[in-house]
Amino acid sequence: MPGRPGDGIVGGRREGSQDVATTYEFQVDGWLTERAREAFCDMSIEELPDGARMYGDVTDESHLLGIIAQFRSLGLIVVSAHRVATGPRSTTI
């Protein structure tokens, strides 16, 4: 939750603290093209019968919005996107 002016908290983190990446899980509809795989080469990808599940570290809200914009620019439909408590459950394919 964003802080109030003067309380030393910016964007949910105390001023001066380093950004800590949070692992997100993204599920997309349909198969990933080679171009999409290259665009998300830093993510773990798990193929599903009806799409793909991808895991990656997100450093802040701007980074998250950039990832979602990248999905959109590649024509991928995001079925779900959420934070996960632990790292990826599969390896990069």
C-alpha positions as CSV (number, residue, x, y, z in Angstrom):
1,M,0.0,0.0,0.0
2,P,1.5,3.4,-0.9
3,G,2.6,5.5,1.9
4,R,1.5,8.9,3.0
5,P,3.6,12.0,2.4
6,G,6.4,12.3,4.9
7,D,6.2,8.7,6.3
8,G,9.3,7.5,4.5
9,I,7.5,4.9,2.5
10,V,7.4,5.0,-1.3
11,G,5.4,2.5,-3.3
12,G,5.0,0.1,-0.4
13,R,8.8,0.1,0.3
14,R,10.7,2.2,2.8
15,E,12.8,4.9,1.2
16,G,16.4,3.8,0.6
17,S,15.5,0.1,0.5
18,Q,16.4,-2.0,-2.5
19,D,13.8,-3.4,-4.8
20,V,13.2,-7.0,-4.1
21,A,11.9,-9.1,-7.0
22,T,8.7,-11.0,-6.6
23,T,8.0,-14.2,-8.6
24,Y,4.9,-14.0,-10.7
25,E,3.0,-16.7,-12.5
26,F,1.4,-15.8,-15.9
27,Q,-0.9,-18.2,-17.7
28,V,-1.5,-17.5,-21.4
29,D,-4.0,-19.0,-23.8
30,G,-2.6,-20.8,-26.9
31,W,0.9,-21.9,-27.9
32,L,4.0,-19.7,-27.7
33,T,5.7,-18.8,-30.9
34,E,9.5,-18.8,-31.2
35,R,9.3,-15.0,-31.1
36,A,7.3,-15.1,-27.8
37,R,9.8,-17.5,-26.3
38,E,12.7,-15.2,-27.3
39,A,10.8,-12.2,-25.8
40,F,10.4,-14.0,-22.5
41,C,13.7,-15.9,-22.5
42,D,14.4,-15.0,-18.8
43,M,11.2,-16.7,-17.7
44,S,10.6,-20.4,-16.9
45,I,8.0,-21.8,-19.3
46,E,5.7,-24.8,-18.8
47,E,3.7,-26.0,-21.8
48,L,0.0,-26.8,-21.0
49,P,-2.5,-28.6,-23.2
50,D,-4.3,-25.3,-23.9
51,G,-1.5,-22.8,-23.5
52,A,1.5,-22.0,-21.3
53,R,2.4,-21.1,-17.8
54,M,5.3,-18.8,-17.3
55,Y,7.2,-17.8,-14.1
56,G,9.4,-14.8,-13.8
57,D,10.8,-12.2,-11.4
58,V,9.1,-8.8,-11.3
59,T,10.9,-5.9,-9.6
60,D,8.1,-3.4,-9.4
61,E,4.7,-2.3,-10.9
62,S,6.3,-0.6,-13.9
63,H,8.1,-3.9,-14.7
64,L,4.9,-5.9,-14.3
65,L,3.0,-3.5,-16.7
66,G,5.8,-3.8,-19.2
67,I,5.6,-7.6,-19.2
68,I,1.8,-7.4,-19.7
69,A,2.3,-4.9,-22.6
70,Q,4.8,-7.4,-24.1
71,F,2.2,-10.2,-23.9
72,R,-0.3,-7.9,-25.7
73,S,2.2,-6.8,-28.4
74,L,2.8,-10.5,-29.2
75,G,-0.9,-11.2,-29.4
76,L,-1.0,-13.4,-26.3
77,I,-4.1,-13.6,-24.2
78,V,-3.3,-13.5,-20.5
79,V,-5.6,-15.9,-18.6
80,S,-4.2,-15.2,-15.2
81,A,-1.3,-13.3,-13.5
82,H,-0.5,-13.4,-9.9
83,R,2.3,-13.5,-7.3
84,V,3.5,-16.8,-6.1
85,A,5.1,-17.6,-2.8
86,T,8.0,-19.6,-4.2
87,G,10.0,-19.9,-7.4
88,P,9.0,-21.7,-10.6
89,R,7.9,-25.3,-10.4
90,S,9.3,-26.3,-13.8
91,T,12.4,-25.6,-15.8
92,T,12.8,-23.5,-18.9
93,I,11.9,-25.4,-22.0
